[in-house]
């Protein structure tokens, strides 16, 4: 059975614990992407005539392009059907936003798509994030396909999540995949809404979705070149200056050509050049990672960047570790036990409170309290650590009211305990626990679409 299965039938089968029904293509067929102003005007009329919430998705070309722009927008609404819009041919979709009005948007992992949608004039007045809601209901596995199987009883034909969506024309199989991403979002939203009502979590979801909708753009990273894979093993400041210069040269070229940085020059090539320390361009070109025809053409470009790093004045050499210029900045969690053993003990206590509360209320811990909020609370605890003061500090750090209601008393009690920093007590495995708290709220990164 394929495209003729109704969600109601599938939900019945899911309730009966049968195998999910595979949906290989959209039930009403896959529309062609809209590429002309006339196409868009007709689509806007259809959207305005539709009713109820609107399911949306966007495909990017992560891993292929430097930018994170949208290369396809998918939309579905009752009375409208499914629309595929090419935002390269139609870069201003503000008329679509006007046609939607204040209707609720349904997205899966909205924080991934909202920035690129806003670039083309699309910003929701209201938001329902199906991935986020899944986490509030306690699901650790929240890839769209997994949630549709669990809640709607239908599995989707997938397979193009890592495709280069800047390709033109887009293959038919890719368009099927894209249309399926919004095919069942309306049905999934209805089921999840009922689950939220039954569990008393409607207000939680409203607060979380609104926080995602209003979230400002992420600030630029300080010293982003430090994220070069393998650079952690380099402890020489001159070599770090070379890494920085080569990263900056790569970033400029990637931005100019809108090509993903790793496709311009792999991180491994930067590290290999640093370790080999070539004195001439032929020596650099002789390195295996620079042997391809593309890199041979750019040997001079990369060698000049390498030389610029070598010539960096002594007082401009980067520190081995990223300096903490912000007085409120925290060191890496792995260093807490050495820098402030008491803070390491407090962090373990905060994590215990969050984990216990998350289990009691069946919610994913990372969504109950962001890892950074817990760390800041433990690193510089409020004084006195009463429930009221802790609640105020949580609010300052961006925690939502429902999170504060559940956690303030327990965190206040944990932060009020006397801290004994004996080697046993201070030797908490902070790094391991912290890495778990830092998992992105987009679970199953390998399953979720990077596009």
C-alpha angles and dihedrals in degrees: 000000000000135000098000095069116110121220090238091058091047093048089053090052091049090052089053089053094242125146114286115258114247116235109197099177139007114288093234095040129260116289122220116252115266112241109162135068089242090053090050094048091053091047092050089055090052092049092050090050092052124092138225130008123347125231114216139178137167134208121216132182100240111172091026105053132045093220124067095220122144117258096182133018121202123198134177132180137164108268091015104064122203122327128189115200127192105219092189090064092034107034097167113065098162088119088062090054090051091050091052091049114175095337116133118265119220116205134161111229090358095186088068096054107029096079095053092042091052089054089065097044101271119127124151126237089202131015139203113185110197094195093051092047090052089058092048087054090054102259115146092186107062107156108138094246092050093050093047090053092049101042105024102026095233129113121204131227100244136167113122102078092118096043124129098252091187086075115116126234096028113225117248093243090056091051090051089053092049094048091050090058089072099027096096104019092104092053092044091052092054093051093046091048090057090049091051091051092049093050097043093242102118093108091047090056092046092054094045096047091048090051090054092046093052098037112130120231114281111263116247114269118255110242095354090183088077088075091073106129110251096015092114089078092058111091100165114103094212090053089049089054089055090050090051093049093048092046091051092048090050092047092052093051093045092050094047092052098031092235123141109262094236090057092052093052127343119236087240090063092055092050092045092052091051093050095044092047095201115205096201139032093251090054090053092046090051093064110104093234090057095045099097120101093247093055093043089060089053099043092113092049093052094042091053089052090049091050091049089057091049091052095051109132115252094246091053097052112121119248117252088243124037106263119240102233094165112079088214093049118119127221119240109289091243088067097050096092089058100036098041117357091184090058089051090055091047091050091053089051092050091050091051091053092049093047094048093047092046091053092047094052097034098240130130109263096228089058093047091059129359112241093236091054091053092048094050090049091053097041095053106014118200117255125257092020096219122147091255095050093044090049090052092050092048089053091051089052092054103261114152122241094254090053092049092049091055099041113029098085095044094045091048090053092047094049091048094061117106110255119224111191101203114152091256095050096041094046094081113149091248096163095056094046092044093051088056091051091050095060109127117254086243099087123204096025090188091057099041117086111257089199 
